[in-house]
Amino acid sequence: GGIDVYIDSARYLPDSVTVSKLVVRFVDSGLNDVHAPQSILPDMKSPVHHPAFNFRCELRFPFYDSTTMMLILLLTLDFESMTPKIVGSAFVPLFLSPSTLRPSETPESEYILRNGAYQIPLYCEEYYQKKPFLYSDQKFLDRLPCASLLVRILEARRTPDGVVLGLGDFNQTEWETQGVWPKPPKYYLGKYCTLECPMTKSELQLFEALRLRPPKNVFDKAIDVVLKLGKLDAILAMQQNNDQLLRAISNCVNECMPLMSDTQFIDFKFAAKYSRASGFKFTVDGFHNMPRKGIFIAIFCLSPPATFYSENHDSWQTHL
């Protein structure tokens, strides 16, 4: 059999995103690649905070199993340091176990394809790379507020006698009419399953702020990046037409965004304009590199008044 996997677009990316880039892997529970990793820049004419990727990948049996998962990293180029940063990661199990109707965690001889369109969250902390690599271990990571990806998992088209078809079987002008690359549905039609992206009250307020951002497309942002790199004049001097110019700018930006083992996340302090009505969350996640013995307690407070440090201090703002 065969599967065609699509990443159509991203939605409501943070303010600090410039030009984005997808790095896509298909892995099994042992974190082994079942398909060569791929990367793609968005459509240069699409909005910078809602980029369209139009990514498509063909998976053909036997080069996958019931634990196969699509592992996605979304990168951007930090405009201040001109270095690549991670915006978030996403995980898409391709199959369900028939007995549980949940993502398969062990190789099974029978499994169900998650055929359909999905809106999936982006997670803003490092994912767990332990083996076996399971979706159930990743879904409790911190979500990047409001941000998501639109993906589709579709069974590949077949001929009446069962032969699996792909892009190579038709001319590019026939891909849509022959059903081997159907266009993504309009988001407002509600075709994407949104169960993995429940909306919180604070996100509702944040969505309103994000909608007010001035529109800018990816190409304009790419021009800003290339200009800051000092390469725009050389590119303009060498290109003969608009297609060549677009390709040269895309290549320049792409070369500046390699995924390295030490690539860090973006600074989330600049994800969106601060809203006093929404407030903020502060957490103490844990202790690191502590002595082996002892009981350790975190004491924290928010902007303590000066009297807190006096002999008879106020303690009502202190938390244990």
N, C-alpha and C positions, 0 to 999 in steps of 0.2 A: 504494500500500500504506500501511500504518500500523504504528506501534510505540507500545507503552505502556511507560513507564519508571517504576520504583518505587524509592524509598529507604525501606526498611521501618524500620530502626532503627540505632542505634550501639551499640557494645559496649565496655566497660571504658575509659571516658573518665577522664582524670586527676582527681586529688583536687580540684584548683583549679577545676574546672568547676562553675558554678552552674546557671543556666538556659541551655540551648544553643539554637542557631538555625542552620538551613541556608540558605545562599545558593547557588542552583543556576543554572548557565548551560549552554546547549548551543551549542558553538562548532565551526566548521570549522577547517581547518589555517591559515587566515588570521586566526584569533581573532575572526572575525565571528560575531555571535549569529545562529543560525538559528531561535531561538525566544526570546520575551521572557523575561528573567531572572525567577526566582521565589524566594521565601523562605518559610520555614515554621518555626513553633515546634513543639516536641514535644507529644505527648499529656501533659497536666498530671498524669495519674494514673500515668504510667510512672516507673520509677526514674531518678533524676537522672544516674547514671553509665551507664545502659543505656536511654537514651530511645527511645521509639517515635515515629517521625515520620509514618508512613503517607502519605508523599509520592507523588503520582502525576502523570505528565505525558503527554499525548498528542502524538506527533509524526506528522504526516501528509505524505506525498509530495505535492509536490516540495520541501518545505521542509527538506530535509537532503540530505547527500551521503555518499560512502563514508568521508570523513575526520571525520565528526561525532563529537564527544566530549562527554561530560557532565563539566563542571568544577564541583566541589563545594567550598565553603568552609564549615567548621564554626566558628561563633562562640560566645563565651560572654561573660557580663558579669562583669568582675573585681570581686570583692566589696569590695576595699579602696578602689579608685579609682572604682568605679561607671562604668567606661568599657568599651566593647566590645573584646574581644581575639580573635585568631584561635587556635583550638585546632589546626587542621590542614586540609590540603587533600587532595582525592582526585580521581582521573581515571578515567573509564570510557569507553573506546572502544566505540562501538556496533556496529562492523562489522569484519570480517576480509577480507583480500585472499585470493581463491581460490588464488592461486599460492604464497603463503607461509604461509597460515593464521595470519598475524600482523596486528595492527591496520593498516589502510590508511593510508599516509602521503601518497598523492597521489590526487586524484579518479579513480575508476575507474567504468566503465559497469556492471561486474559486481562484486558484493560479497556477503558472507555475514553475516547478522545473528547477533550473539552471543546467541542466544536461550537464556535460562537464568537461574539465580540465582547470585550471586557474593558472596563476602566479600572486601572490598577494604581495603587499608591506608590509614591516614591518615598524611600526611607532615608533618613538623614544621619545615620550612624553606621559604623563599620559592621558588615554582616559577619555571621559566624561561619568560618571556613572549616570547621571540624567535619570529620567523616563518620558516619554517612551524612551527606549534605542534604538536609531535609527542609521542605517548605515550612513545616510546623515549627522549626527553630527560628525562622526569619520573621514570621508575621507579627512578632511582638516587639520588633524594633520601633524606635521613634519615627513617626511619619513626618514628612515634610509638609507643613500645613498648606492646604489648598492644591498642591501640585500633584499631577497624575499623568499617566500615559494611557493612550488608547491603542489597544492591540486586538488582533483577530487571529483565531486559530481555525483553519478551515481544512476539511478533507480535500485532497487534490482531486481535480476533475479527472474522470476516466472515460475511455471509449466504451461503447456498448459491450465489447468483449473483455473489458477489465484492464486495459492498458492505461497506466498512469500518464497523464499529460503534464507538460510544463511549458515554460516560456520558450524553450528551444524548439518546440513543435510548431510554432506559428511566427509570423512576422509581427513586429512590435505594434503595428497598426491594428492587429487582430486580437491582441491580448485581452482587451476588455470584452469584446463581442464574443470571443470564444470561451470566456469564463475562467481564464487562467490568471487574470489579475483584475478582479472586480474592484471598482472604486470604493473608497471608504464611505460609510453612510454619514450623512450630516448629523452632528452631535445632537441637535435639538429634536431630532426624530425619536430619540430615546432607544436606539438600537443597541447601545453598549450597556452591558450589565454593570450596575454600579454598587453591587453588594459589598465589594472589597473596599469601597471608598465612602464609608459613612461620614456624614458631615456633622461637625461639632458646632456648638453655639458660637464659640470664638471664631471659627472659620467663616461663619455666616457674615460676621462683621468685617473680617479680613477680606473676603471676596469683594465687598463693596469698595474697599480702599483700592484693591488691585484693579478693579474695573476702571478706575479714574486715571490710571497711568497713561501718559501720552503715548499714542501709537508709534511704533518704530519697527521697520522690518529688519530681517537678518542681514540683508545686503548693506544697509546703512551702518549697522553696527560693525560689520566686517570691514567696511571702509575706515571707520574710526580706529579699528585695531591695526590695520595695515599702515595707516598714516602714523600711528604712534610708534610702530616698529621701524619707521623710516624707509619703507619699501614701496610706497605708493607710486612715487615718480618713476622708479625703474619699471614697475609693472605697466604703467600707462604708456611708457615709451616703447615697450616691446609688443603690445597687443594690437591686432589689426581690426578686430570687431568686438561686438558686445559679448558674444559667446566665449571668445578667447579671454576677454577681460574677466568675465565671471569665473571661468575655470581657473585662471591664474590666482585670483583673490581667494577662491576656495582652497586651492592647494597651499597657498601661503599660510592661511589660518589653520588648516589641518596639520601642517608640519609643526606648528607651535603647540599642538595639543596631544603629545604622546601620553599614553597611560603608563606610568612607571610604578614600581612597587612602593615608592614613598610619596605618591601623589596624595595630597591632603584634601579635606573637604573645604568648601567655600566658607567664608566668614558669615555665619548666619545672623550676625548683628545687622547685616544690611539686606536681609531677605525682604523686608517691607517697611514702609514708613510706620513709626510707632504710633499706636492709638492709645490714648489715656483711658478711653472707655473699655478697651479690651484688657488692659493691664498686661502682666507678664507672669511667668511661672519660674520659680527657683527651686532646684532640687539638689540634694546632696546624694550623689550616686553611690559613693562607697569610699573606702580607704585603700591606699596603695602602699606597698612596701613597708608595712608596719612591723614592729617587733612581734615575735611569735606568741608571747604571753601578754595577758592583760585584757581588760575590758575597755573598749574605745567608744567614746560618745562624741557626737558632733553637736556643737552649740552654735547657732547662727541667729542673726537678727537683721532686720532691714533698716538701715539709716537710724541707728540708735541715737536718742537725744543725748546731749552732753551730760545730763544728770545720771545716765547709766554708769558712767565712770566714777561717780562720786561715791562716798561711803554708803549713803542711803540711796542706792540707785533704783531706777525704775526697771522692773524685770518683765513687765507684761508683754513686751515686744520680743522677748527672747524665747526661742523654741529648743526643746530637747529631743 
